[in-house]
Each structure stands twice: as C-alpha cells, then as structure tokens.
C-alpha cells in the first residue's frame, strides 16, 4: 500500500468514526428528549405542582434545546418567554458600561427565568444567557402570567422561589466583594452542580472568569489548586467535581446560606400540596 493510500484509509476511518460519534450523540439526545417530555419533574418547580396544576401548564410548555452562549433575553428587553431548565444552566448577568459583566445568579433545574413578569414588570434588568448547554421547557410570558393570576398554589410556589432567588443574588454580591477567588470558585462550582443532574458540566475557565468578574489567570491558578488537591478534574472546556465534601470544606459560608434558603423555602411547597 502506498503512503497516499494509507492516508486515504486513515482519513476514511476517521470520517466513519466521527459519523458513529455523531450518530451516538443524536441517539443520546433523542433519549433525553423522550425522557424529559414524559416527565416534567426534570424541573423542580414543575415537579412540585399537583397533577391538575401541571396539566393546566402542559399545553403551554415546549421542550427546547439551549446552546452555550445563547442570549434568551437582553437587559431592558421585553420578556416574551420564560424558561424552566431541566439540564441546562442559565446565567443572570449584570453588564457594566465598559462592556464587562458578572453573574448575579445561576438558574438550573431548581428554578425558572423571567420572574419580573410575576411582579408586574415586563422587562429584564439583567441579561439572560445560557451558561451550560442542555434542555429547558419554554413557555410564553403571557401564559404563565395568566396561570399565576388564576392559581393560588402556583402563586405561592413562585413567591417562595423568588425569595430564594433573591437570597442567591444578594449573597453572590457579598461573596464577590469580601471573599477570596478560591472560595468564590468553590461556591460557584457547588451552585452549578446543584443545578444540573450531573457532577460534570461544559465550561471554560474564561467563562468562569466572566461569571465571577475576574481575570482568567486567577481562575486558572485557583482551579489548578483544586485539581491538584483531587477535588475536581478539569480539561479543555469541561469540569468534573470529584469530591463535593472537599469543595464544601473550602467554600465560604455563602454557598451554605444559599442552599439552606432554597431547602428551607421550597420544601414548604410540598406541605402546601398536602393541604390542597
């Protein structure tokens, strides 16, 4: 076999292998789609609704796939849709005049975007952008507002969620001002894995730096120390948490405060469900 034939053979094998990988990825995505379509419990807020409540919402819900960096709603823009993530993570970003930005909250399977429509507002004060790719249920803002005004249970559920979300926003601001980058990174990683069904997610160090409003070199150094300690494994565009307890030990108190507030507020939903 000539060298040219050998190159062609290798190229064909690579093409065939890539096709197999792409086919396998499509099959996995289709299986995820089927699972999520048959189970609204992929999102905790939807899963907390009694049967008659989510049956009323189901005709208005559309399962969509979100890609990294996708802008769902810009600052000052009218809210047309809300999103209930199942496997995706969505960031609320506050932008400055010089173009820099910082994340004030991360929203995953525990919550939803677009809460201003439930408090009488029609626009977002922050950018709503996909941080980690995945799936979410999309619903028109008008449909959710109508159901919110009609259902006492849904209204109580959303108000509890809003209080927990405000705690995350406030604690993030305090953390970014008073705690070291290493502690901020641990807090950020823990919040991320709480909002996705996996301990592994796609994110670059530059994205983390943008979320925290710091330089990438600082994130590289802090992540390297966590990697060396065996707490995480990071490769290009991906981070896997190996030791959650170790991360919690190194994180500041901000993570615990946010988690306790979500755990404290949202379990009351199940108690209310029993009354209904």
N, C-alpha and C positions, 0 to 999 in steps of 0.2 A: 504493500500500500504506500502510495506517495505521501509526502508531507502535506500536500494540498488536500488529498482525500481524507487524511487523518483529521485535519482542521474541520473539513465539512462534516465528518462523522461526529466530532465533539460538539460542533455547533448544533447539529440536529438533535443530539441527546439533550443539550441544554434547553433547546426550544421545547422539546417534548416534556422535559422535567418541569419547566415553567408553566406549561399548559396544565400539567397534573396538579401543581400547586394552586393555580388559579381556579381549577375545577373544584378542588377540595375546599378552598376558601368560600366559593359560591355555595357549596352544599352546606357548610357550617352556618353561613349567613341565613340560608333558607330555613334551616332547622331552628335557629334563634328566632326568626320572624314568626314561624308557626307557633313556637312555644309562647312568645310574648302576646301574639294575637289571641291565644286561648286562655291567657292568664294575666289579668290586669294587676295582679299582686306584684309584678315586677317593679311597680312604683308603689312606695309605701302609703302615700296619700290615697291613691285609688284603691289600694288593697284594704284600707281601713274603712271604706264605705260599706254600709249594709247592701245586700243584694239589690233591693229596689232602687237604691240611690245610684249605684254604678250602672244599673240597667238604663236609667234615665240619661246618663252621660255617654254610654257606649255609642249611640248613633253619631255623636259629635266628635268622637276620637278617631284619629288617623295615625297609624304607626308609621313613623318616618325614620330614615337613617341619616344621622348627622355626621359631618366630616370635620376634622380638626381645623380650627380657624374660621369656621363658618359663622358669619355675622347674622344673628337672629333678629336683633333689634338694636339700632344705634341710639346713643344718648340724645334725648329730645325728640325722638321719633315716636309716632303714634303706635300703640300696641295693637297689632292685628291678630296675633296668635299667642297662646301660652303653650308651654311645653312641660310635660311630665316625664323626665328622663327615666329610663329603665337600666340601660348600660352605659349611656353617655354621661359625661360630666360637663356642665355649663358654668362659665365664669361670669360674674358681675364685675365689670371693670370700670374704675373711675379714671377718666382721662384728664390730663392737665393741658394748659395752653401750649406748652413746649412739645407736645406730642407724646410724652411719657405717660405711662398708665400703671395702675396697681390693682390687684384683685381685692375686692372687699367681701366677697362671699363666693363659695363654690356650691353648686346645686347638682345633686345626683338623684338617685332613686328615692331619697327621703323627701323630695320636695317638688317644687314647680317654679317656673318663671312667671313674670308678669303680675306680681301681686298688686301693683298700683291700681289696676283696674277694679280691684275689690275694695279699694279705699276711696274711690271717687276720681282717681286720676286716669288719664288716657295715654300718657307718655311715660317713657322710661328715663329716669335721671342718670342711668349708667348704661354702658354698652353691655349687651348680652351676646356672648360669643362662646362657641364650642371649644372646650379645652381638650377633652379626650373624646375620640370618635365612638359612636355607638348608636343605640336606638332610643327613641322617645315617642311618647304619644303627643300629638299636636291637636289643639282644639281652638276654635275661634274665640277671641276675647268676648265677643257679644254673647255667644252661647254659654260660656262659663259665668258671665255676669248675670245672665237670666237665671241659671240654676242656683247661683249663690243667693239671689234675692228670694228664690222660691223655697229653698230647703234650709231648715233650721240646723240640721245635722251638718250639712256641707259648710254652712256659715261658721259653726263652732270649730269645725276641723281646720278651716283656712285661717281663722283668727289665732288658733293655737300655733299653727305653723308660722304665721307671720311674727309672733312674739319670739319663737325660737330663732328665726332667721335674723331678726334684729339683734339678738344676742350675738350671733356669729359676726355680723357686720361691726358691732361695737368692739368686740373682743379682738377682732383682726386689726382694727385701727390701733388699739392699745398695744398689742403684741408687736406690730411693726415699729412702734415708737420706742418701746422700752426693752425689748429682748434681743439677744444676740442672733445673728443669722443662723447659727447652728440650731438653736432652739426653734426659731421660726420655721426652718426647713423640716424639722421633726414634726412640728404641729401641722404644717401643710400636708406632709405625706400621710399622716394619720387621718386627717379630714378627707383626703382623697380616697383612701381605701375604704373609709366608712360609706362612701357614696357610690361605690361600684361593687358588683358581686365578686370581683377578683382581687387578689393581692398584687396584681401586675397591671400596669397601665402604660399607654404610649404617651411619652412626654420628653421633650428635650430639656437640657439644662438652660438653654436660652429662654425657653418658655417659662420655666420655673422662675428665672431671674426677672422676667417681665411681670409675672404674677406678684412677686414679692417687692418689686420696685427696686431691685439691687443690681449690681454688676454680675455678669456671668461668671467671672473669675472667682468671685466669692462663693457662688453656688457650687462650682467645680471643686473647690477646696473642701467645703462642708460635706458635699456628697461623697467625696473621696474618703473622708474620715469615717463616715457611716459605712461605706463599702468595706474598708479595711477592718472595721470592728465586727463585720459579719451581720450587720443589721439590714442591709439592702444589697441588691446586686443591680448595677446599672450598666447598660450597654447603650449603643447608639440609638437614641430615640425611645428607650424603654427602661422602666424601673420596676423592680420586683422587691416587695417587702419580705424579708426572710425572718425577722424577729420583731414582731409587733410589740411585745413586752419591753424589749430593749429600747425601741423608739419612744415608747411612753415614758420610760425612765429618764430619757434625755430631753424630752419635750418640756416646755414651760407649762405653767398651770392653765394657760389659755385653752389648750385642747380639752382638758378635763371640764372646764367651765362650759364650753360649747356643747360637748357631748352630754353632760348632765342635764343641760337645759332641754335639749332635744328629747332625751329619755324621760325627763320629768313632764314635759308638756304633752307629747304625743301619746303616751300610754293612756292618758285621760280620755282619749278618743274611744278606746275600747270600752271604758266604763260607761261612756255616754251611749255607746251602741247597745249595751245591755238594757239601758233604760228605754231606748227606742223599741 
